[in-house]
């Protein structure tokens, strides 16, 4: 596994772990500030994954 694959794997975990907050499902015991931070982490990870996919396509690198 190369560095980019490790980064993609970590980003995918961030998206998965924070999906519930992005979809507006607030967990009991999680402050509204924390929910906003978790939504931001989700959006950032998702955006970076999309950008990596775009760069890989531009470079002719196979995407997973």
Secondary structure, 3 states (H helix, E strand, C coil): CCHHHHHHHHHHHHHHHHHHHHCCCCCCCCCHHHHHHHHHHHHHHHHHHHHHHHHHHHHCCCCC
